[in-house]
Amino acid sequence: MTVAAASTRPRNARKIGLIATAAGFAGVDLAAKAWAVRGLDSAPIDAWPVNLRLAFNSGAAFSIADDSPAWVMVAVTAAITVAVAIAGWRIAPRAGIGCRMGLAAILGGATANVIDRIPDGKVTDYLHTGWWPTFNLADTFIVLGAITLVTLTMFGDPHERQELSSDD
């Protein structure tokens, strides 16, 4: 095995790991959405502090642009998801596990919401607190991934921050 091949293997493993983890996040959310559509249609479940109630959102977060044509929402969210995938693919070889997990959570959540939105232009929501708009696991993954990345940017390893900001 050449030195170049040996150094490429960990880089590719990190990229593949990022995509596989994102696919896992997406799969969990899509399974939960499928269950919610079948199980919550006529019978919401009160389970304080988060109740399970079926809802559909044709807009973006907080129903922003819910009056937009469905194809616009699909196109915009798909474009953002592709941009996150490309950024993650480029960053993964240099990123630590925390950064890769944050990116995978964002990518998995975004991918699940795009897949859910394609058939009818709506995203299935099922987590309801009573004081916050109804949301889903994909939304939770996106927010937690973003919090992880912001936290790592502010308080993470300075060497990793420098590596992530440098160009290839």
N, C-alpha and C positions, 0 to 999 in steps of 0.2 A: 504494500500500500504506500502510495506517495504521501509526502507531507501535505501537499495541497488537498488530497482526498481526505486525509485525516482531519484537517482543519475545517473542511466543508461539512463533515458529518454532524458536529454539534450545532452548527448554524442551521442546517436543514432540520434537525430534530427540534430545535426551538420554534421554527416556523410551523412545522407540522403539529407540534404540541399546541401552539396557539390556535390553529384552525380546529384541531380536535376538541380542545376545551371549549371553544366558541360553539362548536356543533353540539356539545353536551349541554351547554346552557340553553341553546335554542330548542333542543329536543325536550328538555324538562318543561320549558314554558309551553311549547306546542301541545305536549301531552296534558298539561294542566288546563289549557284552553279547551281542548277537546272534551275533557271531563266536565268542565264548567258548562259548556253548551248542553251536554246531556243531563248533567246532574243538578244544575241550578235553574233551569228554564222556568220551572213552576214552583220551585221550593228553595228560596234563599235560606242560608244557614247563618244564624246568629251565633258568633263565636268570638265574643269580645276579646281583644280590642279590635280585631279585624274580622268583619263579617264577610261572608261569601255571597255576593249578589251579582247576577249576570247583567252586564251592560255592554253596549257597543259604542265605539268612538270613531266617527268618520274623519275627525281632525287629527292634529298633532297633539302634543302634550297640552293638557288643560282644555282640550277641544278647540285649540287655535286653528283657524282656517277650516272649520268643520263644514262650511258651505262651499268649499272648493270642489271642483270635479274630482272624482275618485282617481282618475288617471294621473292627475297632478300630484296628489298625495303619494301615490305609489311611486311615481317617477322621482319625486324629491327625496323621499325616504330611502329609496333604492340607491340613488346617487350618493347620499350621505353614507350609507352602509358600505358601498364600494370604496369610498374614500377612506373610511376607517379600516377596511380590510387591507387596502394598499399600504396605508401608514403602518399598520400592525405587522404586515409582512416585511416591510423594510426595517422596522425597529426591532423586531423579535430577536435577531441574532445577537444584538448588543445589549438587550434589556435583561434585567434581573427578573426573578420569578414574580415579584409583586407587580411590576409593570406589565408583564405578559398576562397575568391573571386579570388585571384591570382592563387591559385591551380586549381580552377574550370575553369578559363579562359584557362590555359595551357592544362588541361585535355580535355575540350570541343573542343578546336582547334585541338589538336592531334587526338582525336577520330574522328572528322569530316574528317580530312585528310586521316586517315587510311580507313574509310568507303568509301571515294571517290576513293581511290587508288585501292581497292580490285578488281573491275571488269576488269580494263584494265592496271593496274600498273601505272596510271597517276593521278595527282592531277589537278583539274580544277582551273585555275587562271583567274582573271578578273579585278583586280585593277592595273592600269598602270599609272605611273607618268612621264615616259619618261626618267628619270635619274636613276631609280631604277628598278630592275627586277620586272616583273609582279607578283602579289601575290594575296591572297584572305583574306577573313575575318578571317578564322581559323589561318592563319599566324599572323594576327594582334592581335588576342586574345592571342596567345602563347607569342608574344613579350611583350604585355602589362602586361600579367600575370607575366612574368619573371622580368620585370622592377618593378612591385609591390613587388614581393618577395625580390628582391635585396634592394629596398628602405626600406622595413620593417626590413630587416636584419641589414642595416646600421643605420637607424634612428628610428626604432620602439621602442615600449615599452620594456625596458630591462627585465622585468619579463617574458614577452611572449617569447623573444629570449631565455631565460634560459629554459623555459618550453619546447620549441620546440627542444632544443638540448639535453634534458635529455632522457634517455632510459626508455621504459615502464617497 
